[in-house]
Amino acid sequence: MSSETSDSRPRGRSLARPRTLLPGFALACLAAALAVLLLRGGSGPSGSRPAGDCSGRGAPQVVLMAPTQLGTLRAAVARVLPERVGRLYEEGTIVGRDIFSDGAPSGPAVDPAQRRPGGYEMRWWAPNGDDLVADVLVFASPQIAARFIELASASRCGESLPAGAAGRPPLARNLAWTNPDRAAEADVLLARGSRVYRVADVPAGQVPGRTPDLSRALRTVDSLACLLPDARCSSVSHGVPA
């Protein structure tokens, strides 16, 4: 992911870059509110604390899946950003350590029958140039998924900014951190059964040497996460910035 806007994936993110079924009207309102939110910006200094590395060492392994099963994973994350709001620029399978290292998603295997990692990622450019990402990882059990959440939501990678429990979806975790490409990033992570979901936002227009205020990005990822399967957001939030 990057804080720069481009037609292709940048080499690095440098600092220049119970199932919710919302009624159609409510879903449209949420999409409109998110479009406005993603057109807004803002930055400012923020406190930080030391954090760990980005290797993902010790992260639980995802299950292996038949290629025909990957469609359900893609469908789960594709709903996070409507096509009329964001522009998809990359997608493919991932493994657990990619959440830490920002490893690029992999394309189709040479052998169409080859089993693939049970993780999928999609990346979009938002209208304001933010780099938005949605992931889903499938583990062998809910217990392993919970262990992954504990590891992934801990302080990591250079600097970690105060975050904590997300306002919504329920039982979600927020993380504000400096990613491997030295760009500030806001994440929300949630476990639903044996699946772990993540939505991330790398705000555009970051200035080297200055940590942006990630409050808008955190609100953005929390709102987008409500469109995930089983997000359990009770309704469209009236607190979504407009």
C-alpha positions as CSV (number, residue, x, y, z in Angstrom):
1,M,0.0,0.0,0.0
2,S,1.1,3.6,-0.5
3,S,0.2,7.2,0.3
4,E,0.7,8.0,-3.4
5,T,-1.9,7.8,-6.2
6,S,-0.8,5.7,-9.2
7,D,-2.2,3.4,-11.8
8,S,0.0,0.5,-10.6
9,R,1.2,-0.7,-7.3
10,P,4.2,1.5,-6.0
11,R,7.5,-0.2,-5.1
12,G,7.0,0.8,-1.4
13,R,4.7,2.8,0.8
14,S,7.0,5.9,1.1
15,L,5.9,8.9,3.0
16,A,5.3,10.9,-0.2
17,R,1.5,8.0,0.2
18,P,-24.7,-12.0,13.5
19,R,-24.2,-11.3,9.7
20,T,-25.2,-7.8,9.0
21,L,-27.7,-7.4,6.2
22,L,-28.3,-3.7,5.8
23,P,-31.4,-2.7,3.9
24,G,-30.7,-1.2,0.5
25,F,-31.4,2.3,1.5
26,A,-29.2,2.1,4.6
27,L,-26.4,0.6,2.6
28,A,-26.7,3.4,0.0
29,C,-26.5,6.0,2.8
30,L,-23.5,4.3,4.3
31,A,-21.7,4.3,0.9
32,A,-22.6,8.0,0.4
33,A,-21.2,8.9,3.8
34,L,-18.1,6.9,3.2
35,A,-17.6,8.7,-0.2
36,V,-17.7,12.0,1.6
37,L,-15.4,10.8,4.4
38,L,-12.8,9.6,1.8
39,L,-12.8,13.0,0.1
40,R,-11.7,14.6,3.3
41,G,-8.2,14.9,4.7
42,G,-6.2,16.3,7.5
43,S,-2.9,15.7,9.3
44,G,-1.2,16.8,12.5
45,P,1.4,15.6,15.0
46,S,0.5,12.6,17.2
47,G,2.3,10.8,20.0
48,S,3.9,7.4,19.4
49,R,5.6,4.6,21.2
50,P,8.2,2.0,20.2
51,A,6.9,-1.1,18.6
52,G,8.2,-4.5,17.3
53,D,9.2,-5.7,13.9
54,C,7.2,-6.4,10.8
55,S,8.4,-10.0,10.1
56,G,5.2,-11.8,11.3
57,R,7.4,-14.5,12.9
58,G,5.3,-16.9,14.8
59,A,2.0,-15.9,13.1
60,P,-0.4,-18.8,12.7
61,Q,-0.6,-20.4,9.3
62,V,-3.8,-20.1,7.2
63,V,-5.4,-23.2,5.9
64,L,-4.9,-24.4,2.3
65,M,-7.9,-24.2,-0.1
66,A,-9.0,-25.4,-3.5
67,P,-8.9,-22.6,-6.1
68,T,-12.6,-22.9,-6.5
69,Q,-13.1,-21.9,-2.8
70,L,-11.2,-18.6,-3.2
71,G,-14.3,-16.9,-4.9
72,T,-16.1,-16.8,-1.5
73,L,-13.1,-15.1,0.1
74,R,-12.9,-12.5,-2.6
75,A,-16.7,-11.9,-2.4
76,A,-16.3,-11.3,1.4
77,V,-13.7,-8.5,1.0
78,A,-15.0,-7.0,-2.3
79,R,-18.1,-5.6,-0.5
80,V,-15.9,-3.3,1.6
81,L,-15.6,-0.6,-1.1
82,P,-18.3,-0.1,-3.7
83,E,-16.9,0.3,-7.2
84,R,-18.3,3.8,-7.5
85,V,-16.3,4.9,-4.5
86,G,-12.8,3.3,-5.0
87,R,-10.7,2.0,-7.8
88,L,-9.3,-1.5,-7.5
89,Y,-5.6,-1.8,-8.5
90,E,-4.4,-5.1,-7.0
91,E,-5.8,-8.4,-5.5
92,G,-4.8,-12.0,-4.8
93,T,-4.0,-14.5,-2.2
94,I,-2.0,-13.8,1.0
95,V,-0.7,-15.5,4.1
96,G,-0.7,-14.4,7.7
97,R,2.7,-12.8,7.7
98,D,1.7,-10.5,4.9
99,I,-0.4,-8.5,7.4
100,F,2.8,-7.5,9.1
101,S,5.3,-7.2,6.2
102,D,2.9,-5.7,3.6
103,G,3.7,-8.5,1.2
104,A,2.0,-8.2,-2.1
105,P,-0.9,-10.5,-2.9
106,S,-0.1,-13.4,-5.2
107,G,-1.9,-14.0,-8.6
108,P,-3.2,-17.3,-9.8
109,A,-1.0,-20.4,-9.6
110,V,0.5,-21.9,-12.8
111,D,-1.3,-25.1,-12.0
112,P,-5.0,-24.3,-11.7
113,A,-5.5,-27.4,-9.5
114,Q,-2.9,-26.3,-6.9
115,R,-4.2,-25.7,-3.5
116,R,-3.8,-22.0,-2.4
117,P,-3.4,-20.2,0.9
118,G,-6.7,-19.4,2.6
119,G,-6.3,-15.7,2.5
120,Y,-7.4,-13.0,0.1
121,E,-6.6,-9.3,-0.3
122,M,-7.9,-6.4,-2.4
123,R,-6.4,-2.9,-2.7
124,W,-8.1,0.2,-3.9
125,W,-7.3,3.9,-4.5
126,A,-9.8,6.1,-2.7
127,P,-11.0,9.4,-4.3
128,N,-8.7,11.4,-2.0
129,G,-5.7,9.2,-2.9
130,D,-5.7,7.1,0.3
131,D,-4.6,3.5,-0.2
132,L,-7.3,1.2,1.1
133,V,-7.0,-2.5,1.7
134,A,-9.3,-5.3,2.8
135,D,-8.1,-8.8,3.8
136,V,-9.6,-12.1,5.0
137,L,-7.6,-15.0,6.5
138,V,-9.0,-18.4,7.2
139,F,-7.5,-20.5,10.0
140,A,-8.1,-24.0,11.2
141,S,-10.1,-23.0,14.3
142,P,-11.6,-20.0,16.1
143,Q,-8.9,-20.4,18.7
144,I,-6.1,-20.0,16.2
145,A,-7.9,-17.0,14.6
146,A,-8.1,-15.4,18.1
147,R,-4.4,-16.0,18.6
148,F,-3.7,-14.3,15.3
149,I,-5.7,-11.3,16.3
150,E,-3.8,-10.9,19.5
151,L,-0.5,-11.0,17.6
152,A,-1.6,-8.7,14.8
153,S,-3.2,-6.1,17.0
154,A,-0.1,-5.7,19.2
155,S,2.3,-2.9,18.8
156,R,4.6,-3.6,15.8
157,C,6.9,-2.2,13.2
158,G,8.9,0.9,14.1
159,E,6.2,3.1,15.8
160,S,2.8,2.3,17.1
161,L,0.3,5.1,17.9
162,P,-2.4,4.8,20.7
163,A,-5.5,3.0,19.4
164,G,-7.3,0.1,21.1
165,A,-10.8,-1.2,20.9
166,A,-12.8,0.0,17.9
167,G,-16.1,1.7,18.4
168,R,-17.6,-0.7,15.8
169,P,-17.8,-3.4,14.6
170,P,-18.2,-5.2,17.9
171,L,-15.1,-6.9,19.3
172,A,-12.9,-5.3,16.7
173,R,-9.4,-3.9,17.4
174,N,-7.9,-0.7,16.0
175,L,-4.2,-0.3,15.4
176,A,-2.4,2.9,14.3
177,W,1.2,2.3,13.2
178,T,4.1,3.1,11.0
179,N,4.2,0.4,8.3
180,P,7.3,-1.2,6.7
181,D,7.5,1.6,4.1
182,R,7.5,4.2,6.8
183,A,4.0,5.5,6.1
184,A,1.4,5.9,8.8
185,E,-1.5,3.4,8.6
186,A,-4.8,2.8,10.4
187,D,-6.1,-0.8,10.7
188,V,-9.1,-2.5,12.1
189,L,-9.0,-6.2,12.8
190,L,-11.8,-8.5,13.8
191,A,-12.2,-12.3,14.2
192,R,-15.4,-14.0,13.2
193,G,-15.2,-17.8,13.9
194,S,-12.1,-19.1,12.1
195,R,-11.9,-16.0,9.9
196,V,-9.9,-12.9,10.6
197,Y,-10.7,-9.7,8.6
198,R,-8.6,-6.5,8.3
199,V,-9.4,-3.1,6.7
200,A,-6.5,-0.7,6.4
201,D,-6.1,2.9,5.3
202,V,-2.8,4.6,4.4
203,P,-3.7,8.3,4.1
204,A,-2.5,10.3,1.1
205,G,-0.3,13.4,1.3
206,Q,1.9,12.4,4.2
207,V,4.9,14.6,5.0
208,P,8.3,13.0,5.8
209,G,9.2,13.4,9.4
210,R,5.7,14.3,10.5
211,T,3.2,11.8,11.8
212,P,-0.3,12.5,10.6
213,D,-3.4,12.5,12.8
214,L,-5.0,9.1,11.9
215,S,-8.4,9.8,13.6
216,R,-10.1,10.2,10.2
217,A,-8.5,7.0,8.8
218,L,-9.5,5.1,11.9
219,R,-13.1,6.2,11.5
220,T,-12.9,5.3,7.8
221,V,-11.7,1.7,8.4
222,D,-14.2,1.1,11.2
223,S,-17.1,2.3,8.9
224,L,-15.9,0.2,6.0
225,A,-15.5,-2.9,8.2
226,C,-19.2,-2.7,8.9
227,L,-19.8,-3.9,5.3
228,L,-17.9,-7.2,6.0
229,P,-19.8,-10.5,6.5
230,D,-20.8,-11.0,10.1
231,A,-19.6,-7.5,11.0
232,R,-22.6,-7.2,13.4
233,C,-22.9,-3.5,13.2
234,S,-26.4,-2.8,14.4
235,S,-27.2,0.1,12.0
236,V,-25.7,2.8,9.9
237,S,-23.8,5.0,12.3
238,H,-25.0,8.6,12.6
239,G,-21.5,9.4,13.7
240,V,-19.9,8.8,10.3
241,P,-18.3,12.1,9.5
242,A,-19.8,14.1,6.6
